[in-house]
Amino acid sequence: MPAGPEFVDQLRVAWDKGDAIFPLDQRLPDIAKRDVISSVRPTCIITIDGNRSPLDGQPVEPGDALVVATSGSTGTPKGVVLTHDAVQASAHAVHERLNVTRSDRWFACLPVSHVGGLSVITRSVVTNTRLHVTDRFTPEAYYDAADDGCTLVSLVATALSRVDSKRFRTIVLGGSKPPESLPVNVTTTYGMTETGSGIVYDGVPLRDVEIKIVDDEIVVRAPMLFRTYRDGTSPITSDGWFTTGDLGRFDNGVLHVDGRRGDLIITGGENVWPEQVEHVLLNEPRIRDVCVAGVPDAEWGQIVTAWIVSDDVIALEDLREVVKQSLPSHCAPKKIVRIDTIPRTALGKPQRSVLVASV
């Protein structure tokens, strides 16, 4: 069932019955859908026409509201179980931070198979806030929603670049790393599926969200944290802390997220953050898109490799010089690979592991 009024209606019905819902990604091929269903183990599938097909699945625990697939780039995603208490805590904390009033209306246009898109709907349902839902983002749908009175929207950077931001009171920006320059009405977020969507807005944690840095890694304790994974495993400690796998730091009380621990490139003993290199390379006008990752190398441990989308043939030394004008020389790519498109998740995150595996 794609996102739309029927989806919202069925979510309400499921919650009234004490069920949780799992939104299946409509864009997956059939074999991948079967794999995800096998992993998540739902007890019923509901289609757009309202047909219900029972399955031999695993019932949820009382109080569970959502099962959401992690947006992992490889393998079968894990099912993250979020309770009603977590969903409500997230909704109220976000609305408090954004100063949402009865006159506001949310526009939901991100994929509901990801927590960033689904949470727009659930926070509207929980808080009884007006809502406009479409099954996918288009600039036309964005402007129609603004004309229809919508004032709040969650977008990713690619979508933001295609529209006039002034049409909405507040734009919540998630997904991949945001651009350096943003309109004043854009609020950046940090969060993940396990945190029930964004828990840090413009670098400042939401109410009741505790964050500490342990060995350079972001560790979280919050009422909107997930309960468990669908397979019954949980990395949450006995006192409620969850290690995110993201590296970060606080600067004057503002959280800065450096990236996933697994994305960090260590080349010749030097640390390189791929997003920093990507940002520099995107300033090269001949490059339309880019992804940077570390490829295993016997001499260096990893070598900085740049996959570029460009209509021109660009020499490696030219790109290295571009990077060295802004970053230390060890950040400059030692290899470039021309590619037609950068594989990305629905929220715009580059799938680095897919590219590394292709070399």
TILUMGU-151819 format. One record per residue (C-alpha): x, y, z. Coordinates in steps of 0.02 Angstrom, whole numbers, plus 50000, padded with zeros to 5 digits. Example, Ala and Ser with C-alpha at 12.3 -4.5 7.8 and 13.67 -1.06 7.14 Angstrom:
<nodes>
<<50615 49775 50390>>
<<50684 49947 50357>>
</nodes>
This chain:
<nodes>
<<50000 50000 50000>>
<<50079 50165 49947>>
<<50069 50322 50053>>
<<49905 50415 50044>>
<<49742 50439 50139>>
<<49708 50251 50136>>
<<49876 50218 50217>>
<<49837 50338 50358>>
<<49664 50261 50382>>
<<49736 50085 50393>>
<<49869 50144 50517>>
<<49732 50213 50630>>
<<49631 50052 50615>>
<<49783 49945 50658>>
<<49826 50051 50809>>
<<49646 50047 50870>>
<<49654 49856 50862>>
<<49819 49850 50957>>
<<49921 49802 50805>>
<<50085 49875 50744>>
<<50115 49918 50561>>
<<50262 49886 50446>>
<<50268 49990 50286>>
<<50342 49885 50146>>
<<50451 49979 50021>>
<<50349 49983 49860>>
<<50504 50007 49751>>
<<50584 49840 49797>>
<<50580 49700 49668>>
<<50470 49553 49714>>
<<50612 49442 49772>>
<<50677 49578 49888>>
<<50501 49606 49955>>
<<50488 49422 49997>>
<<50656 49428 50087>>
<<50604 49578 50192>>
<<50435 49500 50234>>
<<50524 49340 50287>>
<<50638 49441 50400>>
<<50505 49552 50477>>
<<50374 49412 50495>>
<<50211 49509 50486>>
<<50047 49422 50526>>
<<49945 49505 50389>>
<<49970 49601 50226>>
<<49847 49738 50181>>
<<49843 49802 50002>>
<<49781 49966 49929>>
<<49609 49891 49894>>
<<49591 49841 50076>>
<<49617 49654 50051>>
<<49691 49568 50202>>
<<49802 49414 50179>>
<<49846 49323 50341>>
<<50024 49260 50360>>
<<50108 49141 50481>>
<<50206 49281 50564>>
<<50255 49335 50738>>
<<50135 49446 50838>>
<<50202 49604 50918>>
<<50211 49640 51103>>
<<50075 49748 51184>>
<<50119 49931 51161>>
<<50218 49908 50999>>
<<50166 50032 50865>>
<<50286 50019 50719>>
<<50411 49904 50638>>
<<50525 50001 50521>>
<<50663 49931 50412>>
<<50836 50005 50437>>
<<50903 50093 50283>>
<<51057 49982 50270>>
<<51143 49984 50102>>
<<51178 49796 50094>>
<<51096 49638 50156>>
<<50921 49617 50223>>
<<50870 49767 50330>>
<<50834 49742 50514>>
<<50660 49775 50580>>
<<50664 49910 50714>>
<<50521 49899 50839>>
<<50455 50066 50904>>
<<50324 50076 51042>>
<<50178 50195 51057>>
<<50269 50279 51201>>
<<50420 50309 51090>>
<<50315 50374 50945>>
<<50222 50493 51061>>
<<50382 50554 51144>>
<<50457 50591 50973>>
<<50301 50680 50908>>
<<50281 50794 51059>>
<<50466 50836 51070>>
<<50476 50881 50885>>
<<50319 50988 50891>>
<<50382 51076 51045>>
<<50547 51118 50959>>
<<50462 51176 50799>>
<<50327 51276 50891>>
<<50189 51184 50797>>
<<50015 51257 50821>>
<<49838 51212 50767>>
<<49860 51321 50612>>
<<50004 51214 50547>>
<<49988 51071 50424>>
<<50117 50938 50382>>
<<50156 50882 50205>>
<<50216 50700 50200>>
<<50310 50661 50039>>
<<50461 50555 50089>>
<<50451 50365 50075>>
<<50351 50295 50221>>
<<50461 50140 50219>>
<<50592 50252 50302>>
<<50568 50324 50474>>
<<50597 50502 50411>>
<<50443 50491 50300>>
<<50336 50384 50415>>
<<50365 50495 50566>>
<<50282 50643 50479>>
<<50123 50541 50473>>
<<50134 50466 50647>>
<<50171 50631 50733>>
<<50021 50707 50644>>
<<49910 50564 50700>>
<<49974 50569 50880>>
<<49953 50758 50897>>
<<49797 50772 50788>>
<<49887 50893 50673>>
<<49820 50922 50498>>
<<49908 50819 50364>>
<<49927 50807 50176>>
<<50003 50644 50109>>
<<50072 50597 49939>>
<<50162 50439 49888>>
<<50319 50526 49823>>
<<50404 50695 49812>>
<<50388 50801 49656>>
<<50408 50990 49643>>
<<50230 50998 49579>>
<<50164 50905 49732>>
<<50268 51018 49844>>
<<50191 51176 49772>>
<<50016 51101 49773>>
<<50036 51060 49958>>
<<50093 51238 49994>>
<<49941 51305 49901>>
<<49834 51185 50005>>
<<49893 51266 50166>>
<<50037 51153 50217>>
<<50168 51241 50322>>
<<50286 51102 50377>>
<<50379 50972 50273>>
<<50523 50850 50289>>
<<50640 50843 50139>>
<<50810 50778 50089>>
<<50944 50888 50013>>
<<50910 50835 49833>>
<<50726 50883 49848>>
<<50767 51048 49934>>
<<50878 51099 49789>>
<<50730 51084 49669>>
<<50603 51196 49756>>
<<50575 51369 49828>>
<<50600 51346 50015>>
<<50503 51504 50056>>
<<50338 51419 50019>>
<<50342 51329 50188>>
<<50360 51399 50364>>
<<50482 51263 50415>>
<<50576 51131 50316>>
<<50651 50987 50416>>
<<50804 50922 50323>>
<<50868 50746 50350>>
<<50950 50604 50255>>
<<51122 50640 50186>>
<<51238 50777 50248>>
<<51159 50949 50217>>
<<51238 51081 50105>>
<<51343 51215 50189>>
<<51224 51358 50148>>
<<51042 51340 50198>>
<<50888 51453 50198>>
<<50842 51521 50369>>
<<50682 51418 50378>>
<<50774 51252 50357>>
<<50810 51149 50513>>
<<50938 51010 50500>>
<<50913 50848 50596>>
<<51015 50703 50658>>
<<50936 50536 50696>>
<<50913 50359 50635>>
<<50782 50223 50626>>
<<50826 50164 50801>>
<<50793 50338 50872>>
<<50622 50351 50791>>
<<50679 50491 50671>>
<<50773 50651 50713>>
<<50825 50680 50893>>
<<50945 50826 50867>>
<<50885 50984 50780>>
<<51015 51109 50720>>
<<51142 51023 50832>>
<<51037 51036 50991>>
<<50956 50878 51065>>
<<50768 50875 51086>>
<<50689 50879 51258>>
<<50733 50726 51365>>
<<50866 50668 51239>>
<<51032 50630 51323>>
<<51190 50618 51218>>
<<51367 50579 51268>>
<<51526 50548 51168>>
<<51618 50386 51209>>
<<51779 50350 51113>>
<<51725 50482 50985>>
<<51559 50390 50959>>
<<51385 50460 50986>>
<<51289 50368 51123>>
<<51105 50407 51153>>
<<50975 50383 51290>>
<<50801 50447 51253>>
<<50616 50404 51274>>
<<50597 50388 51085>>
<<50725 50248 51069>>
<<50669 50084 50993>>
<<50625 49936 51105>>
<<50714 49798 51010>>
<<50751 49729 50838>>
<<50621 49616 50763>>
<<50735 49465 50783>>
<<50733 49493 50972>>
<<50908 49564 50987>>
<<50941 49733 51068>>
<<51104 49830 51086>>
<<51029 49946 51218>>
<<51120 49934 51384>>
<<51034 49893 51547>>
<<51034 50078 51593>>
<<50958 50130 51426>>
<<51106 50187 51319>>
<<51118 50151 51133>>
<<51282 50164 51037>>
<<51240 50236 50866>>
<<51394 50192 50765>>
<<51412 50376 50718>>
<<51566 50476 50764>>
<<51540 50652 50828>>
<<51587 50789 50950>>
<<51512 50934 51046>>
<<51571 51112 51013>>
<<51496 51242 51131>>
<<51348 51127 51163>>
<<51314 51095 50978>>
<<51330 50918 50913>>
<<51435 50894 50756>>
<<51417 50726 50669>>
<<51572 50673 50574>>
<<51498 50517 50494>>
<<51478 50330 50514>>
<<51624 50243 50597>>
<<51626 50120 50453>>
<<51639 50262 50325>>
<<51798 50334 50400>>
<<51946 50306 50282>>
<<52114 50270 50364>>
<<52250 50290 50233>>
<<52433 50280 50283>>
<<52380 50307 50464>>
<<52285 50469 50423>>
<<52097 50490 50448>>
<<51993 50550 50301>>
<<51807 50590 50311>>
<<51731 50554 50139>>
<<51594 50686 50155>>
<<51725 50823 50173>>
<<51810 50768 50012>>
<<51643 50753 49922>>
<<51597 50930 49972>>
<<51758 50998 49898>>
<<51742 50898 49737>>
<<51563 50955 49709>>
<<51631 51132 49694>>
<<51719 51074 49535>>
<<51595 51130 49400>>
<<51631 50980 49287>>
<<51572 50857 49421>>
<<51384 50827 49430>>
<<51389 50701 49572>>
<<51521 50611 49675>>
<<51547 50480 49808>>
<<51708 50450 49904>>
<<51756 50292 49998>>
<<51907 50192 50053>>
<<51961 50043 49948>>
<<52073 49913 50031>>
<<52257 49929 49982>>
<<52408 49826 50032>>
<<52522 49977 50049>>
<<52409 50113 50121>>
<<52279 50008 50212>>
<<52146 50102 50113>>
<<52159 50222 49969>>
<<52043 50370 49948>>
<<51939 50333 49793>>
<<51816 50452 49708>>
<<51674 50391 49598>>
<<51623 50538 49489>>
<<51478 50577 49374>>
<<51541 50696 49240>>
<<51519 50732 49056>>
<<51705 50770 49044>>
<<51861 50665 49062>>
<<51948 50736 49215>>
<<52128 50692 49255>>
<<52166 50620 49426>>
<<52299 50753 49460>>
<<52174 50891 49423>>
<<52054 50821 49554>>
<<52195 50798 49679>>
<<52242 50981 49660>>
<<52062 51035 49686>>
<<52055 50940 49851>>
<<52228 50996 49910>>
<<52175 51178 49896>>
<<52052 51149 50041>>
<<52106 50992 50133>>
<<52270 50907 50183>>
<<52356 50812 50043>>
<<52314 50641 50117>>
<<52130 50680 50083>>
<<52160 50693 49895>>
<<52096 50542 49797>>
<<52225 50418 49736>>
<<52101 50343 49614>>
<<51949 50403 49518>>
<<51813 50297 49438>>
<<51691 50369 49312>>
<<51513 50309 49336>>
<<51343 50351 49261>>
<<51251 50372 49427>>
<<51293 50363 49612>>
<<51188 50228 49697>>
<<51091 50307 49839>>
<<50958 50260 49965>>
<<50785 50336 49954>>
<<50842 50471 50075>>
<<50991 50519 49969>>
<<51131 50432 50064>>
<<51267 50364 49949>>
<<51287 50176 49955>>
<<51475 50173 49979>>
<<51485 49987 50014>>
<<51404 49949 49846>>
<<51536 50052 49756>>
<<51681 49978 49854>>
<<51619 49803 49817>>
<<51615 49845 49631>>
<<51802 49883 49621>>
</nodes>
